[in-house]
Amino acid sequence: MSKSKNPTPSGDQRRRFDPAFKREAVELGRRIGIVQAAADLGIIESNLRNWTKAVDTQGSQAFLPVSQRTDIEAENRRLREENRVLKMEREILKKATAFFAKDGA
C-alpha cells in the first residue's frame, strides 16, 4: 500500500487502506490471530483491532463512506416506520375480523 500524498498536519504521511483491504485483513486476523496478521501485512496491530471492532459492530456497513451510511440509516428508519404502521394495521384487521365473526354468528 502506498503512502498518501496528503501529509497530516504534523507533517507525517499516513497510509490509507481501501475497504476491501481492511475486510481481508480482518478475516486474516480472525484466522491466524491479530498480532500475526498485523505483522504479516505490515500494519499497526491497533489498526487491525479497530477494523475488527468496526466489522463486529457495523457489519456490512463498516468502512462505507459516511454519505452511504447516512443513506442506509435513513432507509432503515423509513422501513422501521413502515413496518410499525403495517403491524398496527394488521392488529386492527384482526380485531375487526374477530368483531364481525362474533357479530354474525
C-alpha positions, 0 to 999 in steps of 0.5 A: 500500500502506498503512502498518501500524498496528503501529509497530516498536519504534523507533517507525517504521511499516513497510509490509507487502506481501501475497504476491501483491504481492511475486510481481508485483513480482518478475516486474516486476523480472525484466522491466524490471530491479530498480532500475526496478521498485523505483522504479516501485512505490515500494519499497526496491530491497533489498526487491525483491532479497530477494523475488527471492532468496526466489522463486529459492530457495523457489519456490512456497513463498516468502512462505507463512506459516511454519505452511504451510511447516512443513506442506509440509516435513513432507509432503515428508519423509513422501513422501521416506520413502515413496518410499525404502521403495517403491524398496527394495521394488521392488529386492527384487521384482526380485531375487526375480523374477530368483531364481525365473526362474533357479530354474525354468528 
